[in-house]
């Protein structure tokens, strides 16, 4: 039996779980107060605090630290990489903690804690389906501005987990035999096209549909004019598209439940904005279906917003002519991390080497001769 610790750390919470093979032993979300976080100037300063909290939670749930046989974490702002498991080593920790990354994501602390356990007990430690997973085919990467090719970033862990689950449980097939379009709908969004196990194309929320707090794709000329209008600093302009856009910009809240209630209570503006969110998701799904000539096995709607029957019904009505729609609301990230680690331990997947990935990453996504190699932007 394998006993796997799973870590998914966010800015104000630490999600942890332990699995014996594929059976959950316990799962807990550790909430960290504003006062606790205020004592730290930098994400890296939180390491000892977060590490201690994880170990305390293990002890409180009757799981001795030395009973663990593996640990798997959500990764941080890693370089462009393939899907799957990547071993956590000193080279990865050095990359995640590099000084030039000024927007470090709290998820990197999970990798640091995992590596600490690896060093102490010699158990395997890895990340799985990292934020930087980018398998977009070359033709999909080219844009009309050579310095700004298209990229994939974000919700690989949940979208791929839901696709695997759908393939096995709904279709009775291997994921590698299927074609899926998976829309992860949350505070941010990403819509992924998976064909034969590879994410060959995607629409990120920076270039397509808007979300509760992301601005989505807008007219480039108008955005440039707004940025140079003198009305916003660079930081404020960035917030327009990432943080303060979408529902929040229109209606003052990023809580979709509040917006839906406003619409149900007769607020016509809230109703049209909420409809527009669903409408644009449907358009982006249809856009990706053209890449595979409409030959899609299933369309999957997942993420927190998929609990909204209004949104899922609206999107389903738009796109069900392409393929049947499966609503798989919420997130499956902890189970996905555990399942990925277990596949490695059972020899069903290979543990990839970070140094090799990093060495090939730039060449792998270089698409235009004479233009500086493109690296995946930091995700804040």
Secondary structure, DSSP 4 states (H G I P E B T S, - for coil): --EEEEEEE-SSEEEEEEEETTEEEEEEEEE--HHHHHT-SSGGGGHHHHHHHHHHHHHHTT--GGG--EEEE---SPPSB-SSEEE--HHHHHHHT-TT--S--TTHHHHHHHHHHHHHH--EEEEES-TTB----HHHH--SSTTS-----S-HHHHHHHHHHHIIIII-S-GGG-EEEEEEESSSEEEEEEETTEEEEEEETTTS---SSB--S--HHHHHHHHTSSSS-HHHHHHHHBTS-HHHHHHS---HHHHHHHHHTT-HHHHHHHHHHHHHHHHHHHHHHGGGTT--SEEEEEEGGGG-HHHHHHHHHHHTTTS-EEEEEB--HHHHHHHHHHHHHTTSS--B-HHHHHHHHHHHT--STTSPPP-PPP--
